[in-house]
Amino acid sequence: MDFSLSPEQQQIRDEVRKLCLQFDDTYWLEKDRSGDFPHELHAALAAAGWLDINIFGLQPVVVFGTDEQKRRMLPPLIAGEDKACFAVTEPNAGLDTTAIKVRAERRGDDYVLSGQKIWISTAQVANKILILARTTPLERVNRKTEGLSLFYTDLDRSRVAIRVIDKMGRHAVDSNEMFFDAMLVPAADRIGAEGDGFRTILHGMNPERILIAAEAVGIGLAAIRKAASYARERVVFRRPIGQNQGIAHPLARCWMELEAANLMVMKAASLYDRKLDCAAEANAAKYLAGEAAFRACETALMTHGGMGYSKEFHVERYLREVMIPRIAPITPHMILNFIAEKVLGLPKSY
């Protein structure tokens, strides 16, 4: 069992890190204040060819798309020419995906799509949308997971009202309510068979959990590094505050928790790459990383004392940002339900 990165993986990591260092805390503080999408980072990642290893949202197209669809849909996204949003969640369904009400009715070579979605990221800047809709009403299917279909299509803004949600953090990535009014979707843009969208969308959920978990670990480690640096430099009562175990021990514990969570992230990713079942591991990684990262960011802020509340030191932003991987795309409570039922064989509680 080898936990080290291969030379190729290490090279990827080094090159991506080098690129991202061009976009420092000052850049992200400005984006946080302005709410502007980080177009410069997106363009830099596209130019360097890194977007092709980070398109988890379109994994259903990779797995279920026809050859024609892959040729048509994937290259513009990888090149940075297209930006896509991912639309599943609805206000009255939440995590109960089978209860969604957005309707797509077949009319000849098109579908007519109407209804409402919520918490849809990047809809302000996207020109494409991956959307799950009901093609058969819930009351007419044998199983509630049937009758859902997935589409990847143009976002026709003349038929969609998009309203930004003013939120706690993640200001550089917009979140939105979307109201679809008879938007035409070509049947050629349906991914997989009609009515099979629930199974299709599942192929994007596990890699999404793994990616969000990795994001959480990264935020947590960034916060701990900031706090450790501050603890070495900040002198109170004629000694660095990091010399006090009351400061040092919480930071050390956070580092260990993050490293342990990262091992589960890597295990889940390894299983996924080998096309093995990874649902339990992906959910566990997301839970462990989200919780560990939250504690790390909270500890980092407290290490800074009053200055932690200041935007100047960035840790308050980390604490706001880490709430997303903690509660999305699935809450810690639902992950505990999943592990209890699917791994431990306990009765379903909801």
Order of alpha helices (4+ residues) and beta strands (2+ residues): alpha-alpha-alpha-alpha-alpha-beta-beta-beta-beta-beta-beta-beta-beta-alpha-beta-beta-alpha-alpha-alpha-alpha-alpha
